[in-house]
Amino acid sequence: MGDPFIGRKKELEVLEAAYRAPASAFIPVYGRRRVGKSELILQFLKGKRGVYFLGKRAPAGLQIREFLREAAVALAEPLLASMQFEGWADALEAVSDRWRLPEKFVLALDEFQWTVQASPELPSLLQGLWDRKWKGAGNVLLILCGSYVGFMEREVLGKKSPLFGRRTAQILLQPFPYREAAGFHPSYGLEDRVKTYFLCGGVPQYLRCFREDRSVEMNVAENLLDEFAPLYREPDFLLREELREVESYYGILLAVAAGHRTNHAISRQTGIGERTLHYYLKQLTEIGYLVRRYPVTGEKPALRNVRYTLDDPLLSFWFRFVFPNTSFILQMGPQRALRERIRPELESYFGTCFEKLCREALPFLYAREGVAASFQVGEYWDRNTQIDVVGYRDDGWIDLGECKWGTVRSVRQLAQEMEDKAGRYPNPGNRTVVRRLFTRRPLTGPASQAGGVRLHSLGDLYAPGE
């Protein structure tokens, strides 16, 4: 029995609505690898008749023959499997012409980038079929799915694409947010679910690798430190599949994971000149592995203040702990590597992850508190101050937060630190400032010790709500 399908309610509703609508629909589905795009499409297709084809790195003729075999089974038209066609245009038209059922014909082309690599004319052919037949027929649901976000945005959604302007909806599938990711490990305690999220993020395939009958540390050893484990080489696989000159990218990601986050610091650490570095940073941000961060103040950010962070949790952990210790791991084994190279720094690492989680959680707190204004969430830093959470709201309020993953020995002292930092935050408009403290566990002692600061523990961040 396979793993249960989790989440994606809104995305399934989009596909179902398109399937039930009287008009034909064209929906691109795209997003980073391992995020569950294929699983979403296959879940949607359950109980429906349609053709699902997975593109691959193979000659066009082989792919067309496989497509026809899949279509022969899906449409119960055995003769399709033995037909010979010169190209995709005739094959696609032959399949769609044999659709005789009253419900919509679903045509899902997955890993579309590989099919197009072998057949560059395919987007133009699909445009011709859509304009000439499928759109007017009203009974076609075309789904194009791809893992290369840049390719999909350029070749399917972009202005220069033959398919531009023809989509009726689109789904950019993101990793699960932290609250939904917790559903993959219902038997874990809250802290273990949080730590798993710190390591796997919201990527379904990574979350499924962590077994609930193992501790989080044991899962780390078995999945990330064992050379035969599924996640041990995953970052290497991802980077080599999507990028060239991986050595330079490795150096950059290693530097960022170690805390070198400005252009100058990364350049100094890697030996890559700042002008050349710009190209590599651009590539890494476009595929979603790095993110540019600016201090949130409500003002237009200055380029000199940019910092880069590793936005992918698995890559962040891998470049922080696994890649730098590869020789030690292979010689000494997963358990000793965990004990000597990772465990001493793991709680500090989780502390940094907790700050990111709190920023992700602030919109949920806003919804629960009835905040109706638009907002921007981030952090703030200057030479003298670091504020972990900033919520800059359009209703004249600002939320400033301090995050503590470790033990809090004095609530009053922590509240005073937050007060001092709030005093150094630039607030020329004299907006109302809300002070918040985020802690792993609920704080004990009189609430008055916090001096009016709003307190949030993990339980608050995961509490049921809208």
LINTA-V530384 format. One record per residue. N is the residue number from 0. RES is the residue in one small letter. PHI is phi in whole degrees, -180 to 180 (NA if undefined). OMEGA is omega in whole degrees, 0 to 359 (NA if undefined). NEAR is the number of other C-alpha atoms within 8 Angstrom. Layout:
# LINTA-V530384
n->N res->RES phi->PHI omega->OMEGA near->NEAR
n->N res->RES phi->PHI omega->OMEGA near->NEAR
This chain:
# LINTA-V530384
n->0 res->m phi->NA omega->183 near->2
n->1 res->g phi->-76 omega->178 near->3
n->2 res->d phi->-68 omega->179 near->4
n->3 res->p phi->-68 omega->177 near->4
n->4 res->f phi->-78 omega->185 near->5
n->5 res->i phi->-121 omega->170 near->6
n->6 res->g phi->71 omega->180 near->5
n->7 res->r phi->63 omega->182 near->7
n->8 res->k phi->-61 omega->182 near->6
n->9 res->k phi->-64 omega->181 near->6
n->10 res->e phi->-66 omega->177 near->8
n->11 res->l phi->-64 omega->177 near->10
n->12 res->e phi->-63 omega->178 near->8
n->13 res->v phi->-63 omega->180 near->9
n->14 res->l phi->-66 omega->180 near->9
n->15 res->e phi->-64 omega->179 near->9
n->16 res->a phi->-63 omega->178 near->8
n->17 res->a phi->-67 omega->180 near->10
n->18 res->y phi->-68 omega->182 near->9
n->19 res->r phi->-85 omega->184 near->7
n->20 res->a phi->-68 omega->182 near->7
n->21 res->p phi->-74 omega->182 near->6
n->22 res->a phi->-102 omega->174 near->10
n->23 res->s phi->-66 omega->183 near->15
n->24 res->a phi->-139 omega->177 near->14
n->25 res->f phi->-131 omega->186 near->12
n->26 res->i phi->-127 omega->169 near->13
n->27 res->p phi->-75 omega->175 near->12
n->28 res->v phi->-122 omega->184 near->13
n->29 res->y phi->-146 omega->183 near->14
n->30 res->g phi->159 omega->184 near->13
n->31 res->r phi->-63 omega->180 near->12
n->32 res->r phi->-64 omega->175 near->7
n->33 res->r phi->72 omega->187 near->9
n->34 res->v phi->-83 omega->174 near->13
n->35 res->g phi->104 omega->181 near->11
n->36 res->k phi->-67 omega->180 near->12
n->37 res->s phi->-63 omega->180 near->8
n->38 res->e phi->-62 omega->177 near->7
n->39 res->l phi->-62 omega->182 near->10
n->40 res->i phi->-65 omega->180 near->9
n->41 res->l phi->-66 omega->175 near->8
n->42 res->q phi->-64 omega->178 near->8
n->43 res->f phi->-62 omega->184 near->9
n->44 res->l phi->-77 omega->180 near->9
n->45 res->k phi->-59 omega->180 near->6
n->46 res->g phi->81 omega->181 near->4
n->47 res->k phi->-120 omega->174 near->5
n->48 res->r phi->-94 omega->179 near->9
n->49 res->g phi->-177 omega->181 near->12
n->50 res->v phi->-109 omega->175 near->11
n->51 res->y phi->-112 omega->181 near->9
n->52 res->f phi->-128 omega->180 near->9
n->53 res->l phi->-99 omega->179 near->8
n->54 res->g phi->-67 omega->182 near->12
n->55 res->k phi->-154 omega->176 near->8
n->56 res->r phi->-79 omega->182 near->8
n->57 res->a phi->-156 omega->178 near->7
n->58 res->p phi->-58 omega->184 near->7
n->59 res->a phi->-58 omega->183 near->10
n->60 res->g phi->-61 omega->179 near->7
n->61 res->l phi->-65 omega->181 near->8
n->62 res->q phi->-67 omega->179 near->12
n->63 res->i phi->-64 omega->180 near->11
n->64 res->r phi->-64 omega->178 near->10
n->65 res->e phi->-65 omega->177 near->8
n->66 res->f phi->-58 omega->181 near->9
n->67 res->l phi->-67 omega->177 near->13
n->68 res->r phi->-65 omega->178 near->11
n->69 res->e phi->-64 omega->180 near->12
n->70 res->a phi->-66 omega->180 near->15
n->71 res->a phi->-61 omega->179 near->13
n->72 res->v phi->-72 omega->184 near->9
n->73 res->a phi->-65 omega->183 near->10
n->74 res->l phi->-96 omega->184 near->11
n->75 res->a phi->56 omega->178 near->7
n->76 res->e phi->-124 omega->186 near->9
n->77 res->p phi->-58 omega->183 near->8
n->78 res->l phi->-65 omega->180 near->7
n->79 res->l phi->-58 omega->184 near->11
n->80 res->a phi->-65 omega->183 near->11
n->81 res->s phi->-101 omega->181 near->7
n->82 res->m phi->-74 omega->179 near->7
n->83 res->q phi->-116 omega->179 near->5
n->84 res->f phi->-131 omega->181 near->7
n->85 res->e phi->-72 omega->185 near->5
n->86 res->g phi->-158 omega->184 near->9
n->87 res->w phi->-66 omega->184 near->10
n->88 res->a phi->-59 omega->181 near->10
n->89 res->d phi->-67 omega->181 near->9
n->90 res->a phi->-64 omega->180 near->11
n->91 res->l phi->-64 omega->181 near->8
n->92 res->e phi->-68 omega->179 near->9
n->93 res->a phi->-63 omega->180 near->8
n->94 res->v phi->-68 omega->182 near->11
n->95 res->s phi->-67 omega->179 near->8
n->96 res->d phi->-68 omega->181 near->6
n->97 res->r phi->-91 omega->178 near->7
n->98 res->w phi->-80 omega->185 near->8
n->99 res->r phi->-119 omega->185 near->4
n->100 res->l phi->-82 omega->182 near->6
n->101 res->p phi->-71 omega->180 near->4
n->102 res->e phi->-78 omega->183 near->5
n->103 res->k phi->-68 omega->172 near->11
n->104 res->f phi->-88 omega->180 near->12
n->105 res->v phi->-97 omega->176 near->11
n->106 res->l phi->-119 omega->183 near->11
n->107 res->a phi->-114 omega->178 near->13
n->108 res->l phi->-106 omega->184 near->12
n->109 res->d phi->-92 omega->186 near->13
n->110 res->e phi->45 omega->186 near->12
n->111 res->f phi->-59 omega->183 near->12
n->112 res->q phi->-63 omega->180 near->12
n->113 res->w phi->-74 omega->177 near->10
n->114 res->t phi->-64 omega->180 near->13
n->115 res->v phi->-70 omega->178 near->11
n->116 res->q phi->-60 omega->178 near->8
n->117 res->a phi->-83 omega->183 near->10
n->118 res->s phi->-135 omega->184 near->8
n->119 res->p phi->-59 omega->181 near->7
n->120 res->e phi->-79 omega->189 near->7
n->121 res->l phi->-59 omega->178 near->10
n->122 res->p phi->-57 omega->179 near->13
n->123 res->s phi->-68 omega->178 near->9
n->124 res->l phi->-65 omega->178 near->10
n->125 res->l phi->-66 omega->177 near->10
n->126 res->q phi->-61 omega->180 near->10
n->127 res->g phi->-62 omega->179 near->8
n->128 res->l phi->-65 omega->180 near->11
n->129 res->w phi->-64 omega->183 near->9
n->130 res->d phi->-69 omega->188 near->9
n->131 res->r phi->-84 omega->188 near->8
n->132 res->k phi->-132 omega->194 near->8
n->133 res->w phi->-67 omega->182 near->12
n->134 res->k phi->-61 omega->181 near->12
n->135 res->g phi->-72 omega->182 near->9
n->136 res->a phi->-67 omega->178 near->9
n->137 res->g phi->77 omega->186 near->10
n->138 res->n phi->-125 omega->182 near->11
n->139 res->v phi->-122 omega->170 near->14
n->140 res->l phi->-120 omega->181 near->14
n->141 res->l phi->-99 omega->178 near->10
n->142 res->i phi->-119 omega->174 near->13
n->143 res->l phi->-111 omega->187 near->12
n->144 res->c phi->-123 omega->180 near->14
n->145 res->g phi->-148 omega->182 near->14
n->146 res->s phi->-95 omega->179 near->11
n->147 res->y phi->-94 omega->185 near->13
n->148 res->v phi->-58 omega->180 near->11
n->149 res->g phi->-60 omega->179 near->8
n->150 res->f phi->-62 omega->182 near->10
n->151 res->m phi->-64 omega->180 near->14
n->152 res->e phi->-69 omega->182 near->9
n->153 res->r phi->-88 omega->190 near->11
n->154 res->e phi->-92 omega->181 near->12
n->155 res->v phi->-118 omega->185 near->13
n->156 res->l phi->-99 omega->188 near->12
n->157 res->g phi->-72 omega->183 near->10
n->158 res->k phi->-63 omega->181 near->7
n->159 res->k phi->-87 omega->179 near->7
n->160 res->s phi->-79 omega->175 near->11
n->161 res->p phi->-59 omega->183 near->9
n->162 res->l phi->-91 omega->183 near->13
n->163 res->f phi->-58 omega->176 near->11
n->164 res->g phi->81 omega->183 near->6
n->165 res->r phi->-104 omega->180 near->6
n->166 res->r phi->-67 omega->177 near->12
n->167 res->t phi->-101 omega->174 near->7
n->168 res->a phi->-165 omega->175 near->9
n->169 res->q phi->-152 omega->179 near->8
n->170 res->i phi->-129 omega->170 near->9
n->171 res->l phi->-93 omega->187 near->7
n->172 res->l phi->-81 omega->181 near->11
n->173 res->q phi->-104 omega->170 near->7
n->174 res->p phi->-57 omega->180 near->9
n->175 res->f phi->-62 omega->170 near->11
n->176 res->p phi->-66 omega->190 near->7
n->177 res->y phi->-60 omega->182 near->12
n->178 res->r phi->-69 omega->178 near->8
n->179 res->e phi->-73 omega->179 near->9
n->180 res->a phi->-60 omega->179 near->13
n->181 res->a phi->-62 omega->181 near->11
n->182 res->g phi->-68 omega->179 near->8
n->183 res->f phi->-77 omega->183 near->9
n->184 res->h phi->-136 omega->184 near->9
n->185 res->p phi->-64 omega->181 near->7
n->186 res->s phi->-84 omega->177 near->5
n->187 res->y phi->-72 omega->168 near->9
n->188 res->g phi->-70 omega->186 near->7
n->189 res->l phi->-59 omega->182 near->8
n->190 res->e phi->-64 omega->179 near->8
n->191 res->d phi->-70 omega->175 near->10
n->192 res->r phi->-65 omega->179 near->11
n->193 res->v phi->-66 omega->179 near->10
n->194 res->k phi->-62 omega->178 near->10
n->195 res->t phi->-62 omega->177 near->12
n->196 res->y phi->-66 omega->177 near->14
n->197 res->f phi->-60 omega->185 near->11
n->198 res->l phi->-94 omega->186 near->9
n->199 res->c phi->-107 omega->187 near->11
n->200 res->g phi->64 omega->181 near->16
n->201 res->g phi->-106 omega->182 near->12
n->202 res->v phi->-88 omega->187 near->12
n->203 res->p phi->-54 omega->184 near->12
n->204 res->q phi->-63 omega->179 near->9
n->205 res->y phi->-73 omega->180 near->11
n->206 res->l phi->-61 omega->181 near->14
n->207 res->r phi->-69 omega->178 near->8
n->208 res->c phi->-71 omega->181 near->8
n->209 res->f phi->-85 omega->183 near->11
n->210 res->r phi->-92 omega->182 near->8
n->211 res->e phi->-73 omega->177 near->8
n->212 res->d phi->-87 omega->175 near->4
n->213 res->r phi->-124 omega->173 near->8
n->214 res->s phi->-68 omega->179 near->8
n->215 res->v phi->-62 omega->179 near->10
n->216 res->e phi->-63 omega->178 near->7
n->217 res->m phi->-64 omega->176 near->8
n->218 res->n phi->-64 omega->176 near->12
n->219 res->v phi->-60 omega->181 near->9
n->220 res->a phi->-62 omega->186 near->12
n->221 res->e phi->-79 omega->186 near->10
n->222 res->n phi->-102 omega->186 near->13
n->223 res->l phi->-117 omega->184 near->14
n->224 res->l phi->-113 omega->177 near->15
n->225 res->d phi->-91 omega->186 near->12
n->226 res->e phi->-63 omega->179 near->8
n->227 res->f phi->-100 omega->185 near->5
n->228 res->a phi->-79 omega->185 near->10
n->229 res->p phi->-64 omega->185 near->9
n->230 res->l phi->-102 omega->185 near->9
n->231 res->y phi->-61 omega->181 near->12
n->232 res->r phi->-110 omega->184 near->8
n->233 res->e phi->-58 omega->179 near->8
n->234 res->p phi->-60 omega->178 near->11
n->235 res->d phi->-62 omega->178 near->7
n->236 res->f phi->-63 omega->182 near->8
n->237 res->l phi->-61 omega->184 near->8
n->238 res->l phi->-69 omega->181 near->9
n->239 res->r phi->-71 omega->179 near->9
n->240 res->e phi->-78 omega->187 near->6
n->241 res->e phi->-105 omega->189 near->7
n->242 res->l phi->-133 omega->171 near->7
n->243 res->r phi->-102 omega->180 near->5
n->244 res->e phi->51 omega->187 near->6
n->245 res->v phi->-63 omega->181 near->9
n->246 res->e phi->-61 omega->179 near->6
n->247 res->s phi->-66 omega->179 near->9
n->248 res->y phi->-65 omega->178 near->10
n->249 res->y phi->-60 omega->180 near->8
n->250 res->g phi->-61 omega->180 near->9
n->251 res->i phi->-67 omega->182 near->10
n->252 res->l phi->-66 omega->177 near->10
n->253 res->l phi->-64 omega->179 near->10
n->254 res->a phi->-66 omega->180 near->13
n->255 res->v phi->-65 omega->179 near->13
n->256 res->a phi->-63 omega->180 near->13
n->257 res->a phi->-86 omega->175 near->7
n->258 res->g phi->104 omega->177 near->6
n->259 res->h phi->-93 omega->195 near->10
n->260 res->r phi->-120 omega->176 near->11
n->261 res->t phi->-99 omega->179 near->9
n->262 res->n phi->-55 omega->183 near->10
n->263 res->h phi->-65 omega->182 near->7
n->264 res->a phi->-67 omega->179 near->9
n->265 res->i phi->-66 omega->179 near->14
n->266 res->s phi->-61 omega->180 near->12
n->267 res->r phi->-64 omega->183 near->8
n->268 res->q phi->-74 omega->186 near->8
n->269 res->t phi->-97 omega->185 near->10
n->270 res->g phi->80 omega->178 near->6
n->271 res->i phi->-92 omega->180 near->9
n->272 res->g phi->-58 omega->186 near->7
n->273 res->e phi->-63 omega->178 near->9
n->274 res->r phi->-67 omega->178 near->6
n->275 res->t phi->-68 omega->181 near->8
n->276 res->l phi->-58 omega->182 near->11
n->277 res->h phi->-56 omega->180 near->8
n->278 res->y phi->-63 omega->182 near->8
n->279 res->y phi->-65 omega->179 near->10
n->280 res->l phi->-64 omega->179 near->9
n->281 res->k phi->-62 omega->180 near->8
n->282 res->q phi->-63 omega->183 near->8
n->283 res->l phi->-69 omega->177 near->11
n->284 res->t phi->-75 omega->181 near->11
n->285 res->e phi->-66 omega->179 near->8
n->286 res->i phi->-90 omega->171 near->11
n->287 res->g phi->88 omega->180 near->10
n->288 res->y phi->-87 omega->173 near->11
n->289 res->l phi->-110 omega->177 near->13
n->290 res->v phi->-131 omega->174 near->10
n->291 res->r phi->-80 omega->177 near->9
n->292 res->r phi->-121 omega->175 near->9
n->293 res->y phi->-128 omega->173 near->12
n->294 res->p phi->-64 omega->181 near->10
n->295 res->v phi->-86 omega->180 near->13
n->296 res->t phi->-134 omega->186 near->8
n->297 res->g phi->88 omega->179 near->5
n->298 res->e phi->-101 omega->177 near->5
n->299 res->k phi->-64 omega->184 near->4
n->300 res->p phi->-71 omega->176 near->8
n->301 res->a phi->-89 omega->182 near->7
n->302 res->l phi->-59 omega->182 near->5
n->303 res->r phi->-68 omega->182 near->4
n->304 res->n phi->-94 omega->185 near->8
n->305 res->v phi->-67 omega->169 near->11
n->306 res->r phi->-126 omega->176 near->10
n->307 res->y phi->-110 omega->176 near->11
n->308 res->t phi->-131 omega->175 near->11
n->309 res->l phi->-77 omega->187 near->13
n->310 res->d phi->-88 omega->181 near->9
n->311 res->d phi->-92 omega->184 near->10
n->312 res->p phi->-59 omega->181 near->12
n->313 res->l phi->-65 omega->178 near->10
n->314 res->l phi->-64 omega->179 near->10
n->315 res->s phi->-61 omega->179 near->11
n->316 res->f phi->-65 omega->185 near->11
n->317 res->w phi->-63 omega->181 near->11
n->318 res->f phi->-78 omega->177 near->12
n->319 res->r phi->-83 omega->189 near->11
n->320 res->f phi->-122 omega->188 near->10
n->321 res->v phi->-86 omega->184 near->12
n->322 res->f phi->-58 omega->179 near->8
n->323 res->p phi->-67 omega->184 near->7
n->324 res->n phi->-114 omega->185 near->10
n->325 res->t phi->-57 omega->182 near->8
n->326 res->s phi->-62 omega->180 near->6
n->327 res->f phi->-63 omega->181 near->9
n->328 res->i phi->-61 omega->182 near->14
n->329 res->l phi->-69 omega->181 near->9
n->330 res->q phi->-82 omega->189 near->6
n->331 res->m phi->-102 omega->177 near->8
n->332 res->g phi->93 omega->184 near->11
n->333 res->p phi->-60 omega->186 near->12
n->334 res->q phi->-67 omega->179 near->7
n->335 res->r phi->-69 omega->177 near->10
n->336 res->a phi->-62 omega->177 near->14
n->337 res->l phi->-62 omega->184 near->12
n->338 res->r phi->-68 omega->190 near->9
n->339 res->e phi->-100 omega->187 near->8
n->340 res->r phi->-106 omega->187 near->11
n->341 res->i phi->-114 omega->185 near->10
n->342 res->r phi->-55 omega->181 near->9
n->343 res->p phi->-60 omega->183 near->8
n->344 res->e phi->-111 omega->189 near->8
n->345 res->l phi->-69 omega->182 near->8
n->346 res->e phi->-65 omega->176 near->10
n->347 res->s phi->-63 omega->178 near->7
n->348 res->y phi->-63 omega->178 near->8
n->349 res->f phi->-61 omega->178 near->11
n->350 res->g phi->-61 omega->176 near->12
n->351 res->t phi->-67 omega->177 near->8
n->352 res->c phi->-62 omega->181 near->9
n->353 res->f phi->-63 omega->178 near->12
n->354 res->e phi->-60 omega->178 near->11
n->355 res->k phi->-63 omega->178 near->8
n->356 res->l phi->-60 omega->181 near->9
n->357 res->c phi->-65 omega->176 near->12
n->358 res->r phi->-65 omega->177 near->13
n->359 res->e phi->-66 omega->184 near->8
n->360 res->a phi->-82 omega->185 near->9
n->361 res->l phi->-58 omega->176 near->10
n->362 res->p phi->-58 omega->177 near->8
n->363 res->f phi->-64 omega->177 near->9
n->364 res->l phi->-63 omega->177 near->9
n->365 res->y phi->-59 omega->180 near->10
n->366 res->a phi->-61 omega->180 near->10
n->367 res->r phi->-69 omega->181 near->9
n->368 res->e phi->-88 omega->178 near->6
n->369 res->g phi->81 omega->177 near->6
n->370 res->v phi->-71 omega->184 near->7
n->371 res->a phi->-103 omega->184 near->6
n->372 res->a phi->-77 omega->171 near->7
n->373 res->s phi->-73 omega->187 near->7
n->374 res->f phi->-158 omega->173 near->8
n->375 res->q phi->-126 omega->182 near->9
n->376 res->v phi->-115 omega->177 near->11
n->377 res->g phi->-172 omega->179 near->13
n->378 res->e phi->-142 omega->178 near->12
n->379 res->y phi->-138 omega->174 near->15
n->380 res->w phi->-151 omega->167 near->9
n->381 res->d phi->-146 omega->185 near->6
n->382 res->r phi->-65 omega->187 near->4
n->383 res->n phi->-116 omega->190 near->5
n->384 res->t phi->-137 omega->170 near->9
n->385 res->q phi->-132 omega->177 near->9
n->386 res->i phi->-113 omega->190 near->12
n->387 res->d phi->-68 omega->185 near->13
n->388 res->v phi->-132 omega->174 near->16
n->389 res->v phi->-130 omega->172 near->16
n->390 res->g phi->-117 omega->182 near->12
n->391 res->y phi->-99 omega->189 near->13
n->392 res->r phi->-104 omega->181 near->11
n->393 res->d phi->-83 omega->179 near->8
n->394 res->d phi->-100 omega->177 near->6
n->395 res->g phi->90 omega->180 near->7
n->396 res->w phi->-113 omega->173 near->11
n->397 res->i phi->-132 omega->175 near->12
n->398 res->d phi->-104 omega->177 near->12
n->399 res->l phi->-121 omega->185 near->14
n->400 res->g phi->-131 omega->175 near->13
n->401 res->e phi->-115 omega->184 near->11
n->402 res->c phi->-116 omega->179 near->13
n->403 res->k phi->-131 omega->177 near->12
n->404 res->w phi->-81 omega->182 near->10
n->405 res->g phi->-79 omega->182 near->8
n->406 res->t phi->-69 omega->177 near->5
n->407 res->v phi->-101 omega->183 near->9
n->408 res->r phi->-89 omega->181 near->4
n->409 res->s phi->-144 omega->178 near->6
n->410 res->v phi->-63 omega->182 near->10
n->411 res->r phi->-62 omega->180 near->9
n->412 res->q phi->-66 omega->179 near->7
n->413 res->l phi->-64 omega->178 near->10
n->414 res->a phi->-64 omega->179 near->13
n->415 res->q phi->-68 omega->176 near->8
n->416 res->e phi->-61 omega->178 near->8
n->417 res->m phi->-64 omega->179 near->12
n->418 res->e phi->-63 omega->180 near->9
n->419 res->d phi->-63 omega->180 near->8
n->420 res->k phi->-67 omega->178 near->11
n->421 res->a phi->-60 omega->179 near->10
n->422 res->g phi->-68 omega->180 near->6
n->423 res->r phi->-97 omega->179 near->7
n->424 res->y phi->-77 omega->181 near->7
n->425 res->p phi->-68 omega->183 near->5
n->426 res->n phi->-141 omega->185 near->7
n->427 res->p phi->-63 omega->179 near->5
n->428 res->g phi->-83 omega->180 near->4
n->429 res->n phi->53 omega->179 near->5
n->430 res->r phi->-72 omega->177 near->9
n->431 res->t phi->-72 omega->184 near->7
n->432 res->v phi->-106 omega->173 near->9
n->433 res->v phi->-101 omega->181 near->10
n->434 res->r phi->-101 omega->183 near->13
n->435 res->r phi->-133 omega->173 near->12
n->436 res->l phi->-119 omega->179 near->14
n->437 res->f phi->-111 omega->181 near->13
n->438 res->t phi->-131 omega->180 near->15
n->439 res->r phi->-65 omega->182 near->9
n->440 res->r phi->-117 omega->179 near->7
n->441 res->p phi->-58 omega->179 near->9
n->442 res->l phi->-78 omega->179 near->9
n->443 res->t phi->-103 omega->181 near->5
n->444 res->g phi->99 omega->182 near->5
n->445 res->p phi->-59 omega->180 near->5
n->446 res->a phi->-62 omega->182 near->7
n->447 res->s phi->-65 omega->179 near->6
n->448 res->q phi->-63 omega->181 near->9
n->449 res->a phi->-81 omega->175 near->11
n->450 res->g phi->61 omega->178 near->8
n->451 res->g phi->85 omega->177 near->6
n->452 res->v phi->-73 omega->178 near->10
n->453 res->r phi->-79 omega->185 near->9
n->454 res->l phi->-106 omega->180 near->9
n->455 res->h phi->-138 omega->173 near->12
n->456 res->s phi->-106 omega->178 near->12
n->457 res->l phi->-56 omega->179 near->13
n->458 res->g phi->-58 omega->178 near->10
n->459 res->d phi->-68 omega->182 near->7
n->460 res->l phi->-69 omega->181 near->11
n->461 res->y phi->-105 omega->182 near->7
n->462 res->a phi->-63 omega->178 near->6
n->463 res->p phi->-59 omega->178 near->4
n->464 res->g phi->177 omega->180 near->4
n->465 res->e phi->-72 omega->NA near->5
